[in-house]
Amino acid sequence: MKDKLASMLKEIRGQGNYRTVRYLRPVSASTLRHRGKEYLNLCSNSYLSLHLHPEVIEAAKSVVDDYGAGTCSSRSVSGSIDLYERLEDAIARYKGYKRGLIFPTGYMANIGIVSTIPGKGDIIFSDELNHSSLIDAMRLSYARKVIYRHRDAADLERKLKRHTGRGRSFVITESVFSMDGDMAPLKDIMEMRSRYGFHVIVDDAHGTGVFGKKGSGVEEHLGLKGRADIHMATFGKAMGSFGAFVLSDPVVIDYLINRARTFMYTTALPPAALAAAYAALGLVERDLSFKEDLWTNIDHVRTGLLDAGFDLKDSVGPIIPIVVGKDSDAVKMQKMLMAKGFFLQAIRPPTVPSGTSRLRLTVVRGFSRQQMDDAIEAITAAGKKMGLI
Ligand SMILES: Cc1ncc(COP(=O)(O)O)c(C=O)c1O
């Protein structure tokens, strides 16, 4: 076995696609230490920089004394401590849904939804760039899969007309795509739903806390708050904690409690994660300046990179793709920036389609003006060397 794996690893290396894990330590909301050197973190998903906010940390600490370090049971057994109930109620209210259910991770929430609800005889229509958790979830579903072109509502409609069946149909999309930072045509999808009668499943992992007047996500931003049939998002990105949730009608939630294996057969989230997420949600709801400050930074970085001549594709928020092309070129540019004190990852297949390897920059609230200007200058210099601009 080892020989076979070693030869496959050699092949991965040869493609410039070899990954390693980099161990690090956070220093501040925007910086980290890796092997003794300090870097500006240009790839955090903690968009609102809440993972180091004193109130969030204090909330996590304060429950440990009463509840302990872990739940040590699945939620169906004795893991559903009361901290779940208040967080499920709060997140459902914030996002305009009737009921919520927390899962250990977004990956597991997506697997739970898609492998449990669409079944034999049903059809799932899925955006071609949906997150790997949704792709894996479809592999576990007995429903038929139809892939439509990225963000292409016309292609979706063509496929809806062509593929009809006796069962139910589902359309699955991310709201803001994790690697391209562009937005799904949710308005078109919702409008088509009334004509074609499918069910809409939205993954708002990267929209939550970032988009919408109150920050509740892309649905709020587009005037569609609470309108998906099943909505999923995470506490592990803008909310600065860990875990994920599904929001829907009580019947859907009850069904997931009874049938979703990634809910039933895994240990529940620890108390500290639940308390941190609850505190972060409270902060975001009562203080819009978190979101406003993030958007000031997003506008600054985007303007700087656009002025430098970068093509930021159709990205619209904190996720900024700098598409380099070849895997090895993306790694080269990443190394140039790491050498200058900027921490980021080259994103390569299978995370993104072949030939579109990139640097995926993310903007967070914790950046200072100077840090952003330094990053823009360094990325511009590296982009020139790579012939991108
Ligand atoms: C769009 C999207 N969905 C789901 C997930 C999975 O969430 P989690 O990291 O909580 O498993 C992620 C992040 O990794 C994501 O980007």
The ligand as a Tripos MOL2 file, in Angstrom:
@<TRIPOS>MOLECULE
LIG
   16    16     1     0     0
SMALL
NO_CHARGES

@<TRIPOS>ATOM
      1 C1        -19.6150   26.8920    0.8780 C.3       1 LIG1
      2 C2        -19.2150   26.0350    2.0190 C.ar      1 LIG1
      3 N1        -20.0730   25.1270    2.4870 N.ar      1 LIG1
      4 C3        -19.7530   24.3250    3.5050 C.ar      1 LIG1
      5 C4        -18.5340   24.3990    4.1140 C.ar      1 LIG1
      6 C5        -18.2020   23.4650    5.2360 C.3       1 LIG1
      7 O1        -18.3080   24.0930    6.4650 O.3       1 LIG1
      8 P1        -17.4480   23.5620    7.6930 P.3       1 LIG1
      9 O2        -16.0780   24.1180    7.5330 O.co2     1 LIG1
     10 O3        -18.1680   24.0530    8.8950 O.co2     1 LIG1
     11 O4        -17.4550   22.0670    7.6080 O.co2     1 LIG1
     12 C6        -17.6110   25.3600    3.6840 C.ar      1 LIG1
     13 C7        -16.2990   25.5780    4.3340 C.2       1 LIG1
     14 O5        -15.4300   24.8700    4.4780 O.2       1 LIG1
     15 C8        -17.9460   26.1670    2.5840 C.ar      1 LIG1
     16 O6        -17.0620   27.0360    2.0990 O.3       1 LIG1
@<TRIPOS>BOND
     1     1     2 1
     2     2     3 ar
     3     2    15 ar
     4     3     4 ar
     5     4     5 ar
     6     5     6 1
     7     5    12 ar
     8     6     7 1
     9     7     8 1
    10     8     9 2
    11     8    10 1
    12     8    11 1
    13    12    13 1
    14    12    15 ar
    15    13    14 2
    16    15    16 1
@<TRIPOS>SUBSTRUCTURE
     1 LIG1         1 GROUP 0 **** ****
